[in-house]
Amino acid sequence: MVEQDEQIFNNKISPIVDLIIKLICTLMIRSQAIQKNGKRDSYAPWFKELLMTLQEEGITYKLLSTLTNISVKTLENFKPTLIEAVPTKQPIDDSTKLIAQIWDGAPPYAKKNLDVFWSHLGRRYPQITISHEKVRQALINLGLRYPRGPKIKNEGAQVKKKFAPHAIWEGDGKQMTITINGEIFQFCWYAFVDQSTTLLVGSSISDAESSEAFLNALKDGKGKAGFYAMGVLIDNRMPDTDLGMVKSL
């Protein structure tokens, strides 16, 4: 079966094949499975692990290369660095709990990378004697950071990013002005977009931006997706007098 699939994709027998490849490559970029910086491509650890699992299940490097536009040589190099790219968590001890408290209280600029946080720790808490490596491991244990692969410049740790569809929906209203035969009509289009896929989830049309428009768009998203997102993000606060409907949801 795998050989037949490989023959279909290599020979591009069906026009659907081109569409499948375009969809896969677009999703790779949108989900940040692959990141392009102009010099070399980098790949998320979870994505490497997925491709290696598929390869171990019998999917050839050649077929994976055709589907993803990643060279066979690059795919072959994923396996040796896979273990190094995905850190191993260790049990949470007292020092890790202390690091967690300091991290939660640190300003955003102090969390840019491990070295910046290490400097912040030394300046604000000189009485604490925890090694650089211990702090690094503590952040890994807490799930806050993960180290980058050995072939990429190592800043100590980078913000952990995952492809999580429907984790957050972003909502906003846009005033729409439509003119028909000289008569002007104004509406507010309130829409929610999934943060990971950037796809439109739900929307509503009303006279003005309000909690009712917000909720109608949110419910429209649930009707289409089958559930609500874990969280929503909006660019402004609704007045307290307008929150009754939201709180009752």
MARFI-667745 format. One line per field, with one value per residue: x, y, z of N, C-alpha, C, O in turn. Coordinates in steps of 0.05 Angstrom, whole numbers, padded with zeros to 5 digits. Example, Ala and Ser with C-alpha at 12.3 -4.5 7.8 and 13.67 -1.06 7.14 Angstrom:
# residues 2
n.X = (00264:00257)
n.Y = (-00114:-00045)
n.Z = (00156:00142)
ca.X = (00246:00273)
ca.Y = (-00090:-00021)
ca.Z = (00156:00143)
c.X = (00264:00258)
c.Y = (-00066:00001)
c.Z = (00156:00157)
o.X = (00285:00268)
o.Y = (-00066:00023)
o.Z = (00169:00161)
***
This chain:
# residues 249
n.X = (00017:00038:00078:00046:00021:00066:00081:00038:00042:00094:00091:00050:-00003:-00056:-00093:-00106:-00064:-00026:-00055:-00060:-00006:00004:-00031:-00009:00042:00028:00002:00045:00076:00040:00029:00077:00110:00151:00201:00223:00280:00308:00361:00369:00325:00286:00259:00203:00209:00166:00147:00189:00191:00141:00148:00191:00166:00128:00163:00186:00142:00138:00133:00167:00229:00231:00177:00158:00189:00169:00117:00125:00163:00213:00281:00309:00358:00358:00315:00336:00374:00345:00336:00383:00387:00340:00331:00363:00338:00289:00275:00284:00240:00246:00231:00193:00226:00245:00277:00262:00209:00218:00243:00200:00166:00196:00200:00145:00138:00173:00188:00164:00208:00250:00245:00261:00301:00342:00392:00382:00343:00373:00410:00376:00358:00406:00415:00369:00362:00411:00425:00409:00435:00438:00455:00469:00456:00419:00377:00362:00345:00304:00266:00253:00231:00185:00157:00160:00199:00240:00301:00338:00356:00421:00447:00430:00438:00445:00408:00400:00347:00283:00219:00165:00129:00069:00028:-00036:-00096:-00157:-00145:-00141:-00185:-00188:-00222:-00257:-00289:-00314:-00330:-00377:-00392:-00441:-00463:-00522:-00555:-00547:-00563:-00541:-00518:-00501:-00464:-00441:-00392:-00375:-00324:-00293:-00228:-00188:-00130:-00085:-00093:-00110:-00159:-00227:-00274:-00325:-00379:-00417:-00469:-00488:-00519:-00482:-00419:-00420:-00435:-00473:-00465:-00414:-00424:-00459:-00426:-00389:-00420:-00435:-00387:-00380:-00423:-00405:-00354:-00363:-00350:-00327:-00270:-00209:-00196:-00209:-00190:-00192:-00189:-00204:-00236:-00302:-00354:-00371:-00426:-00444:-00432:-00465:-00491:-00447:-00424:-00464:-00461)
n.Y = (-00024:00025:00030:00036:00085:00118:00115:00140:00193:00208:00204:00238:00226:00240:00302:00320:00310:00353:00392:00371:00371:00426:00443:00416:00439:00493:00490:00472:00519:00556:00532:00535:00493:00492:00541:00597:00636:00663:00647:00593:00537:00521:00470:00450:00412:00375:00367:00343:00296:00274:00264:00227:00186:00170:00153:00109:00076:00059:00094:00121:00161:00187:00193:00225:00269:00287:00301:00342:00377:00378:00363:00297:00288:00325:00305:00256:00273:00288:00248:00235:00281:00285:00266:00302:00349:00348:00359:00324:00319:00329:00309:00356:00396:00430:00473:00482:00498:00546:00575:00578:00613:00660:00668:00677:00726:00759:00813:00821:00832:00807:00754:00741:00707:00651:00670:00724:00720:00694:00733:00771:00742:00739:00793:00810:00772:00759:00727:00676:00615:00582:00542:00560:00519:00491:00526:00529:00475:00474:00509:00479:00434:00457:00466:00514:00529:00507:00477:00496:00461:00429:00449:00499:00568:00574:00605:00593:00583:00581:00611:00567:00539:00515:00479:00491:00485:00521:00536:00590:00641:00699:00760:00814:00876:00906:00965:00970:01002:01011:01030:01038:01054:01108:01110:01103:01051:01025:00977:00933:00886:00832:00789:00725:00696:00638:00632:00600:00576:00618:00620:00639:00633:00644:00692:00753:00800:00865:00927:00957:00951:00908:00872:00836:00828:00807:00759:00732:00723:00690:00646:00630:00612:00567:00536:00522:00499:00463:00467:00512:00556:00549:00598:00669:00727:00796:00864:00907:00930:00913:00956:00955:00955:00926:00874:00834:00795:00767:00745:00710:00669)
n.Z = (00000:00016:-00023:-00068:-00056:-00056:-00109:-00134:-00115:-00131:-00186:-00194:-00210:-00200:-00201:-00152:-00119:-00123:-00097:-00045:-00029:-00029:00011:00056:00060:00068:00118:00149:00152:00175:00224:00248:00245:00212:00207:00173:00164:00126:00121:00138:00146:00204:00247:00285:00346:00357:00307:00279:00308:00295:00239:00241:00268:00231:00191:00216:00217:00167:00124:00071:00066:00018:00002:00044:00035:-00014:00001:00038:00018:00041:00039:00027:00052:00094:00124:00139:00175:00218:00255:00289:00320:00347:00400:00429:00417:00442:00507:00570:00622:00693:00761:00801:00846:00909:00895:00843:00850:00875:00834:00800:00828:00827:00772:00758:00783:00756:00710:00642:00605:00630:00618:00569:00549:00572:00591:00602:00641:00680:00693:00715:00759:00789:00801:00829:00868:00901:00943:00932:00912:00858:00805:00736:00700:00731:00735:00682:00674:00710:00687:00643:00668:00688:00643:00616:00581:00525:00503:00445:00383:00372:00327:00320:00338:00406:00452:00503:00521:00491:00480:00489:00437:00411:00364:00369:00354:00362:00414:00427:00409:00371:00375:00343:00326:00265:00233:00181:00122:00076:00012:-00023:-00081:-00068:-00016:00051:00091:00153:00189:00241:00238:00274:00287:00299:00298:00292:00329:00318:00267:00237:00213:00198:00249:00273:00267:00272:00254:00269:00294:00323:00358:00413:00475:00461:00406:00409:00438:00403:00359:00383:00398:00347:00329:00363:00345:00295:00303:00343:00396:00448:00448:00487:00508:00497:00460:00461:00437:00467:00528:00549:00574:00644:00652:00610:00614:00633:00601:00581:00628:00641:00606)
ca.X = (00000:00056:00091:00027:00018:00090:00081:00018:00052:00118:00082:00029:-00024:-00081:-00089:-00111:-00038:-00015:-00071:-00052:00021:00002:-00044:00010:00063:00017:-00003:00071:00085:00020:00031:00104:00125:00176:00205:00242:00292:00324:00386:00364:00299:00286:00235:00195:00214:00143:00143:00210:00183:00120:00159:00206:00147:00117:00184:00189:00118:00141:00132:00195:00239:00225:00149:00156:00202:00150:00094:00132:00184:00238:00299:00313:00381:00349:00298:00354:00388:00327:00336:00404:00384:00314:00333:00375:00320:00266:00286:00272:00232:00253:00212:00193:00237:00241:00290:00245:00186:00228:00247:00173:00156:00211:00192:00119:00140:00192:00176:00166:00234:00269:00239:00266:00316:00353:00413:00370:00330:00395:00421:00355:00359:00430:00413:00348:00363:00439:00428:00402:00457:00429:00472:00457:00444:00396:00355:00354:00330:00279:00246:00244:00213:00160:00144:00160:00219:00254:00326:00338:00374:00450:00456:00420:00449:00431:00405:00394:00320:00264:00191:00154:00107:00056:00006:-00059:-00121:-00179:-00136:-00149:-00199:-00185:-00246:-00257:-00311:-00306:-00352:-00380:-00409:-00450:-00480:-00539:-00571:-00544:-00571:-00519:-00525:-00478:-00466:-00417:-00386:-00358:-00314:-00272:-00209:-00172:-00103:-00065:-00097:-00118:-00184:-00251:-00289:-00353:-00383:-00445:-00473:-00506:-00517:-00459:-00403:-00431:-00432:-00491:-00451:-00392:-00434:-00471:-00404:-00377:-00438:-00434:-00363:-00385:-00440:-00389:-00331:-00374:-00342:-00314:-00241:-00200:-00195:-00214:-00174:-00204:-00170:-00213:-00254:-00330:-00362:-00382:-00455:-00450:-00420:-00484:-00496:-00423:-00421:-00485:-00455)
ca.Y = (00000:00048:00032:00047:00113:00132:00117:00160:00220:00213:00208:00259:00216:00255:00331:00324:00308:00380:00407:00359:00381:00455:00445:00407:00459:00517:00484:00471:00546:00568:00520:00539:00468:00501:00570:00607:00661:00674:00634:00565:00530:00506:00454:00446:00385:00358:00361:00323:00271:00263:00253:00203:00164:00161:00138:00083:00060:00048:00115:00126:00188:00198:00201:00247:00292:00296:00314:00366:00394:00377:00344:00271:00291:00339:00286:00236:00286:00293:00226:00237:00304:00285:00264:00326:00372:00346:00355:00305:00333:00316:00315:00383:00397:00455:00495:00487:00513:00573:00587:00583:00637:00683:00671:00690:00754:00774:00829:00807:00834:00789:00727:00739:00682:00641:00687:00749:00713:00687:00759:00782:00726:00747:00821:00814:00752:00751:00707:00649:00602:00560:00543:00566:00494:00483:00544:00519:00450:00481:00520:00456:00418:00472:00468:00542:00533:00483:00485:00492:00440:00434:00462:00526:00584:00569:00628:00582:00572:00597:00608:00543:00544:00490:00482:00484:00496:00527:00544:00618:00655:00728:00773:00843:00886:00925:00980:00966:01022:01001:01050:01026:01074:01133:01107:01093:01032:01019:00953:00924:00858:00822:00762:00710:00681:00620:00644:00582:00571:00644:00616:00650:00613:00652:00721:00764:00827:00881:00956:00968:00932:00905:00845:00818:00821:00790:00732:00719:00713:00668:00623:00621:00596:00542:00521:00511:00482:00442:00473:00538:00556:00550:00626:00688:00751:00819:00887:00928:00920:00922:00969:00937:00953:00910:00848:00815:00773:00752:00729:00689:00649)
ca.Z = (00000:00017:-00049:-00087:-00050:-00064:-00138:-00141:-00109:-00147:-00214:-00194:-00227:-00195:-00196:-00123:-00106:-00121:-00076:-00019:-00022:-00023:00037:00077:00062:00080:00146:00162:00158:00193:00251:00257:00244:00199:00209:00153:00173:00105:00118:00139:00158:00229:00249:00313:00356:00355:00278:00274:00321:00278:00214:00247:00275:00205:00177:00230:00211:00140:00103:00063:00066:-00008:00002:00063:00022:-00034:00014:00054:00005:00056:00026:00040:00069:00118:00139:00151:00197:00240:00275:00309:00338:00359:00430:00440:00413:00460:00533:00588:00647:00718:00783:00812:00873:00922:00880:00819:00859:00880:00808:00789:00841:00817:00744:00758:00792:00739:00688:00615:00592:00643:00610:00540:00545:00597:00601:00613:00667:00698:00702:00733:00784:00804:00811:00849:00890:00903:00964:00922:00898:00841:00781:00710:00689:00747:00727:00655:00677:00725:00668:00626:00685:00691:00617:00607:00560:00515:00490:00416:00374:00374:00303:00320:00359:00431:00470:00529:00520:00476:00488:00478:00419:00402:00346:00386:00342:00381:00441:00431:00387:00373:00366:00340:00309:00244:00222:00153:00110:00049:-00001:-00044:-00094:-00054:00013:00066:00112:00170:00205:00254:00234:00295:00278:00314:00282:00308:00330:00307:00239:00225:00198:00210:00264:00275:00265:00274:00244:00286:00289:00336:00374:00439:00486:00446:00381:00418:00445:00379:00343:00398:00395:00319:00327:00376:00328:00272:00312:00361:00423:00452:00451:00515:00516:00476:00462:00448:00438:00485:00549:00547:00598:00664:00649:00586:00618:00644:00582:00579:00652:00643:00585)
c.X = (00017:00070:00072:00023:00042:00090:00061:00029:00076:00110:00061:00007:-00049:-00075:-00093:-00084:-00026:-00029:-00063:-00025:00020:-00010:-00024:00031:00053:00012:00024:00080:00066:00023:00058:00119:00152:00177:00228:00254:00310:00350:00383:00337:00303:00259:00229:00200:00191:00139:00164:00201:00160:00130:00175:00189:00135:00137:00187:00165:00118:00139:00161:00203:00231:00196:00145:00167:00183:00127:00101:00152:00209:00256:00303:00337:00374:00333:00316:00370:00371:00331:00358:00400:00357:00315:00343:00355:00297:00276:00271:00265:00240:00233:00215:00204:00234:00254:00274:00221:00194:00232:00220:00162:00170:00203:00165:00120:00159:00177:00180:00194:00255:00265:00246:00281:00329:00374:00403:00357:00351:00407:00401:00355:00383:00428:00392:00349:00392:00443:00422:00426:00447:00444:00455:00443:00419:00372:00344:00336:00304:00258:00236:00224:00185:00144:00143:00179:00229:00279:00324:00359:00403:00461:00447:00432:00432:00431:00400:00367:00303:00236:00179:00130:00096:00034:-00019:-00084:-00142:-00171:-00145:-00163:-00195:-00210:-00244:-00280:-00301:-00331:-00354:-00400:-00415:-00469:-00495:-00557:-00571:-00551:-00549:-00529:-00499:-00483:-00440:-00414:-00366:-00350:-00293:-00255:-00193:-00143:-00082:-00068:-00103:-00143:-00207:-00267:-00318:-00355:-00412:-00446:-00494:-00503:-00492:-00444:-00414:-00427:-00450:-00479:-00428:-00402:-00446:-00449:-00391:-00394:-00438:-00409:-00366:-00403:-00425:-00367:-00341:-00366:-00330:-00284:-00234:-00200:-00201:-00197:-00188:-00186:-00180:-00233:-00282:-00337:-00375:-00412:-00463:-00440:-00440:-00488:-00471:-00419:-00441:-00481:-00446)
c.Y = (00025:00052:00044:00077:00129:00136:00138:00188:00227:00219:00230:00251:00232:00284:00338:00325:00336:00396:00397:00370:00410:00459:00438:00429:00485:00513:00482:00499:00559:00557:00523:00513:00473:00531:00578:00634:00673:00661:00603:00560:00516:00493:00449:00417:00366:00349:00340:00296:00257:00250:00228:00180:00153:00144:00110:00064:00051:00069:00122:00156:00202:00208:00225:00272:00304:00311:00340:00385:00397:00356:00319:00273:00304:00320:00265:00247:00291:00273:00229:00259:00305:00284:00289:00350:00372:00340:00335:00320:00316:00324:00344:00382:00425:00478:00502:00504:00542:00588:00595:00609:00662:00689:00686:00719:00771:00790:00815:00809:00815:00760:00722:00714:00674:00660:00713:00743:00706:00713:00772:00768:00734:00774:00823:00795:00741:00729:00679:00638:00577:00563:00550:00542:00486:00501:00535:00494:00455:00491:00498:00439:00431:00475:00496:00546:00506:00492:00480:00471:00448:00449:00491:00542:00582:00593:00619:00569:00592:00592:00584:00549:00517:00497:00473:00497:00499:00532:00572:00628:00685:00742:00803:00851:00906:00938:00978:00987:01014:01022:01036:01048:01101:01132:01093:01075:01025:00996:00949:00894:00849:00794:00751:00694:00663:00629:00626:00579:00596:00641:00629:00629:00619:00682:00728:00792:00841:00910:00968:00946:00931:00877:00826:00809:00801:00761:00718:00708:00689:00643:00612:00604:00568:00524:00508:00492:00459:00447:00502:00535:00556:00579:00644:00713:00774:00844:00909:00915:00930:00936:00950:00934:00935:00881:00826:00791:00755:00734:00707:00667:00623)
c.Z = (00000:-00010:-00069:-00082:-00060:-00094:-00147:-00137:-00126:-00176:-00218:-00213:-00224:-00190:-00167:-00108:-00102:-00099:-00049:-00010:-00014:00005:00060:00081:00075:00110:00162:00170:00178:00221:00263:00260:00231:00201:00190:00162:00151:00100:00118:00153:00185:00233:00279:00321:00352:00325:00270:00284:00305:00253:00219:00255:00249:00190:00189:00224:00182:00117:00096:00064:00040:-00009:00021:00051:00001:-00022:00027:00041:00022:00044:00042:00059:00095:00136:00153:00175:00221:00263:00296:00329:00352:00389:00442:00438:00432:00488:00550:00614:00671:00739:00793:00841:00885:00907:00855:00827:00865:00854:00796:00801:00830:00788:00742:00765:00775:00717:00662:00603:00605:00635:00581:00533:00571:00608:00614:00640:00688:00710:00722:00760:00802:00816:00833:00873:00893:00924:00955:00905:00883:00814:00756:00698:00704:00740:00700:00658:00691:00706:00649:00642:00687:00665:00605:00583:00549:00501:00460:00408:00373:00349:00301:00342:00384:00449:00498:00530:00503:00485:00474:00461:00410:00382:00361:00374:00364:00409:00447:00406:00392:00360:00363:00322:00289:00234:00192:00142:00081:00037:-00024:-00055:-00078:-00025:00028:00089:00127:00188:00220:00250:00256:00288:00297:00294:00300:00306:00316:00277:00223:00208:00213:00223:00265:00273:00269:00263:00260:00280:00300:00352:00403:00449:00471:00420:00387:00422:00420:00361:00356:00395:00367:00315:00340:00358:00304:00280:00330:00390:00424:00453:00481:00526:00492:00482:00447:00453:00456:00506:00545:00574:00618:00662:00626:00590:00628:00627:00580:00604:00654:00623:00599)
o.X = (00012:00073:00080:00021:00039:00098:00067:00026:00079:00123:00055:-00002:-00063:-00056:-00085:-00082:-00016:-00016:-00060:-00022:00033:-00002:-00023:00037:00068:00018:00025:00091:00075:00020:00063:00138:00172:00157:00250:00238:00326:00361:00394:00328:00323:00239:00247:00197:00195:00130:00158:00204:00160:00122:00174:00195:00132:00130:00191:00168:00100:00142:00176:00185:00225:00191:00131:00157:00181:00119:00084:00156:00224:00247:00301:00336:00384:00336:00310:00377:00381:00331:00352:00409:00352:00300:00335:00356:00286:00286:00247:00283:00241:00218:00237:00192:00222:00242:00273:00213:00178:00224:00218:00149:00157:00201:00162:00104:00161:00157:00199:00203:00274:00281:00238:00274:00327:00375:00413:00360:00347:00413:00409:00353:00380:00437:00397:00339:00397:00464:00429:00435:00447:00445:00431:00420:00400:00350:00320:00315:00284:00234:00213:00204:00165:00122:00128:00174:00225:00279:00310:00377:00409:00482:00454:00437:00408:00452:00395:00364:00309:00230:00183:00111:00110:00022:-00022:-00093:-00146:-00187:-00155:-00153:-00199:-00217:-00230:-00289:-00282:-00351:-00334:-00422:-00397:-00487:-00483:-00574:-00591:-00546:-00539:-00547:-00478:-00504:-00419:-00431:-00343:-00367:-00278:-00265:-00184:-00132:-00064:-00048:-00101:-00149:-00207:-00273:-00335:-00336:-00430:-00426:-00516:-00488:-00481:-00456:-00416:-00417:-00443:-00481:-00424:-00390:-00442:-00452:-00383:-00383:-00441:-00410:-00357:-00398:-00432:-00362:-00328:-00375:-00325:-00274:-00251:-00203:-00198:-00191:-00194:-00171:-00166:-00243:-00286:-00326:-00388:-00423:-00487:-00440:-00432:-00487:-00473:-00412:-00436:-00495:-00440)
o.Y = (00044:00075:00060:00093:00151:00157:00153:00206:00249:00236:00238:00267:00238:00291:00359:00337:00342:00410:00413:00378:00419:00476:00452:00436:00498:00531:00489:00503:00572:00572:00515:00511:00461:00545:00567:00652:00692:00662:00589:00576:00501:00502:00444:00399:00343:00327:00322:00276:00233:00228:00209:00157:00128:00124:00090:00040:00037:00062:00129:00173:00226:00230:00244:00294:00328:00332:00358:00407:00416:00334:00319:00262:00296:00320:00257:00232:00299:00280:00226:00258:00323:00299:00297:00368:00393:00318:00330:00332:00291:00344:00354:00370:00442:00500:00525:00521:00561:00612:00616:00625:00682:00712:00704:00735:00795:00781:00799:00789:00807:00743:00702:00700:00689:00664:00722:00758:00712:00714:00783:00781:00737:00779:00836:00801:00718:00716:00659:00651:00555:00585:00547:00544:00475:00491:00534:00493:00442:00484:00499:00431:00417:00484:00502:00564:00485:00513:00462:00464:00472:00462:00505:00531:00587:00601:00635:00546:00615:00571:00580:00563:00499:00519:00449:00518:00481:00532:00578:00625:00695:00736:00815:00836:00921:00925:00983:00990:01010:01031:01025:01058:01114:01151:01072:01082:01020:00994:00959:00878:00857:00776:00766:00680:00672:00633:00637:00579:00596:00658:00630:00608:00603:00696:00710:00806:00830:00918:00987:00926:00952:00860:00802:00786:00782:00742:00693:00686:00670:00621:00588:00584:00548:00500:00486:00472:00438:00432:00514:00513:00562:00584:00636:00719:00771:00844:00929:00894:00954:00928:00930:00912:00928:00866:00803:00768:00731:00711:00687:00647:00603)
o.Z = (-00015:-00019:-00086:-00101:-00071:-00104:-00166:-00155:-00135:-00189:-00240:-00230:-00244:-00177:-00158:-00087:-00080:-00084:-00030:00013:00005:00020:00080:00104:00090:00126:00185:00192:00197:00240:00286:00275:00237:00198:00191:00168:00157:00078:00101:00169:00188:00223:00295:00305:00344:00320:00255:00270:00301:00246:00203:00249:00247:00178:00175:00226:00174:00094:00114:00063:00039:-00020:00014:00054:-00001:-00032:00028:00051:00018:00038:00066:00081:00116:00160:00175:00193:00243:00287:00320:00352:00368:00402:00464:00455:00439:00493:00545:00627:00669:00736:00794:00859:00872:00905:00847:00812:00859:00852:00784:00787:00826:00781:00726:00755:00779:00707:00659:00592:00592:00643:00569:00514:00591:00632:00634:00659:00711:00734:00742:00780:00826:00838:00853:00894:00889:00924:00969:00887:00893:00803:00755:00688:00693:00739:00696:00645:00685:00708:00641:00631:00689:00665:00587:00567:00562:00487:00451:00424:00373:00351:00282:00364:00384:00460:00516:00538:00502:00496:00450:00470:00402:00383:00365:00384:00380:00427:00468:00383:00414:00337:00379:00306:00294:00227:00178:00153:00065:00050:-00042:-00040:-00075:-00010:00019:00104:00115:00201:00212:00258:00256:00284:00310:00277:00322:00284:00304:00262:00198:00191:00238:00211:00258:00277:00269:00262:00265:00262:00289:00358:00415:00435:00468:00413:00373:00413:00418:00350:00343:00391:00362:00301:00329:00356:00295:00267:00331:00408:00403:00460:00497:00550:00469:00505:00424:00472:00459:00502:00538:00595:00610:00668:00623:00570:00631:00636:00577:00601:00667:00624:00585)
***
